[in-house]
Amino acid sequence: RKYHKFAPINESKIKVFEIYSDENGEEKCIQKKDKLTFSSSLICQPKNGDFFVCTYNHLKWIGLVDSYNDKFENFGISFLFPSGYCKYYYFPEMKDFCHVIKENILGILTSPNLKAGTSRIQYKFMDNELKK
């Protein structure tokens, strides 16, 4: 999951840390179960083979869904480079694979246009989808 260390602050707040050795965490509010109105279903539910935009380490990345893990409710992602907004994206020489929680998925992208003739295939996505 996203957080690996937790420290209670009071009855309604905890401090969460993305990595165990992190000193600077984020404060999160705790809700009682009877007041919880969270829906675990995604507005956009990516499927294997979908391209999408997600956040990872506070950066926006384009990824391709390789798998979904029901137990941990996360997606196995192959990332395209570079991060952020760019005209063209490409898969790195060595696969950059990671699991991403569904809350970090910002939206599904339409199929990209391909640009061949370079050392590797480049992917161009619609600007209006990337700049959301």
C-alpha positions as CSV (number, residue, x, y, z in Angstrom):
1,R,0.0,0.0,0.0
2,K,1.0,3.6,-0.2
3,Y,1.9,4.2,3.5
4,H,4.3,2.1,5.5
5,K,4.5,3.9,8.9
6,F,1.8,5.4,11.0
7,A,1.9,7.6,14.2
8,P,-1.1,8.6,16.2
9,I,-1.5,12.3,16.9
10,N,-4.9,12.3,18.7
11,E,-8.3,10.5,18.5
12,S,-9.1,12.0,15.1
13,K,-5.7,12.4,13.4
14,I,-2.7,10.2,12.5
15,K,0.6,11.0,10.7
16,V,1.3,8.7,7.8
17,F,4.7,8.1,6.0
18,E,5.3,6.7,2.5
19,I,8.5,5.1,3.6
20,Y,9.4,3.8,7.0
21,S,12.6,5.9,7.4
22,D,10.7,9.1,6.3
23,E,10.7,11.9,9.0
24,N,8.2,14.2,7.3
25,G,4.8,12.6,7.1
26,E,1.3,13.8,6.2
27,E,-1.5,14.4,8.7
28,K,-4.7,12.5,7.9
29,C,-8.1,12.6,9.6
30,I,-9.7,9.5,10.9
31,Q,-13.4,8.9,10.4
32,K,-15.5,6.5,12.5
33,K,-16.8,3.6,10.5
34,D,-20.5,4.6,10.9
35,K,-19.7,8.1,9.4
36,L,-17.7,6.7,6.5
37,T,-19.2,7.5,3.1
38,F,-16.3,6.4,1.0
39,S,-17.0,4.4,-2.2
40,S,-14.3,2.1,-3.2
41,S,-15.3,2.0,-6.8
42,L,-13.3,4.1,-9.2
43,I,-14.9,6.6,-11.5
44,C,-12.6,5.2,-14.1
45,Q,-11.7,1.6,-13.7
46,P,-8.6,0.8,-15.9
47,K,-8.4,-2.6,-17.5
48,N,-5.3,-4.5,-18.7
49,G,-3.9,-2.8,-21.7
50,D,-5.3,0.7,-20.9
51,F,-3.0,3.8,-20.9
52,F,-3.6,6.2,-18.1
53,V,-2.2,9.1,-16.0
54,C,-1.3,8.6,-12.4
55,T,0.7,10.2,-9.6
56,Y,3.7,8.5,-8.2
57,N,6.2,10.1,-5.9
58,H,4.4,13.5,-6.4
59,L,4.9,13.4,-10.2
60,K,2.5,12.7,-13.0
61,W,3.3,9.6,-15.1
62,I,1.8,7.9,-18.1
63,G,1.5,4.1,-17.6
64,L,0.2,1.0,-19.2
65,V,-1.9,-1.4,-17.0
66,D,-0.2,-4.9,-17.0
67,S,-2.2,-6.4,-14.1
68,Y,-4.6,-5.9,-11.2
69,N,-4.1,-7.4,-7.8
70,D,-7.4,-8.0,-6.0
71,K,-5.8,-8.7,-2.7
72,F,-4.0,-5.4,-2.4
73,E,-6.4,-3.5,-4.8
74,N,-3.5,-2.1,-6.8
75,F,-2.4,-2.1,-10.5
76,G,0.8,-3.4,-11.9
77,I,2.0,-0.6,-14.2
78,S,4.7,-0.3,-16.9
79,F,5.7,3.4,-16.9
80,L,6.5,5.4,-20.0
81,F,9.1,8.1,-20.0
82,P,9.5,11.0,-19.3
83,S,7.3,12.0,-16.4
84,G,5.1,15.1,-16.6
85,Y,3.8,16.7,-19.8
86,C,5.6,15.9,-23.0
87,K,4.9,15.7,-26.7
88,Y,6.0,12.1,-27.0
89,Y,6.5,9.2,-24.5
90,Y,8.4,5.9,-24.8
91,F,8.9,2.7,-22.9
92,P,12.5,2.7,-21.4
93,E,15.0,0.1,-22.5
94,M,14.7,-1.7,-19.1
95,K,11.1,-2.1,-18.0
96,D,10.0,0.3,-15.3
97,F,7.3,-1.6,-13.4
98,C,5.6,-0.7,-10.2
99,H,2.3,-1.2,-8.3
100,V,0.1,1.8,-8.0
101,I,-2.9,2.1,-5.7
102,K,-6.2,3.0,-7.5
103,E,-6.5,6.3,-5.6
104,N,-3.5,7.6,-7.5
105,I,-5.1,7.0,-10.9
106,L,-6.2,10.3,-12.4
107,G,-7.8,9.2,-15.7
108,I,-7.7,6.7,-18.6
109,L,-6.3,7.9,-21.9
110,T,-7.5,7.2,-25.4
111,S,-5.3,5.1,-27.6
112,P,-2.2,7.0,-28.6
113,N,-0.8,7.9,-32.0
114,L,2.4,6.0,-32.8
115,K,5.6,7.5,-34.2
116,A,8.0,5.0,-35.6
117,G,11.3,5.5,-37.4
118,T,13.2,6.4,-34.3
119,S,15.3,4.1,-32.1
120,R,12.0,3.1,-30.3
121,I,8.3,3.6,-30.8
122,Q,7.1,6.9,-29.4
123,Y,3.5,7.4,-28.1
124,K,1.6,10.7,-28.6
125,F,-1.5,11.2,-26.5
126,M,-4.2,13.9,-26.9
127,D,-3.0,17.2,-25.3
128,N,-6.4,17.9,-23.7
129,E,-6.3,14.6,-21.8
130,L,-2.7,15.1,-20.5
131,K,-3.3,18.7,-19.3
132,K,-6.4,17.9,-17.2
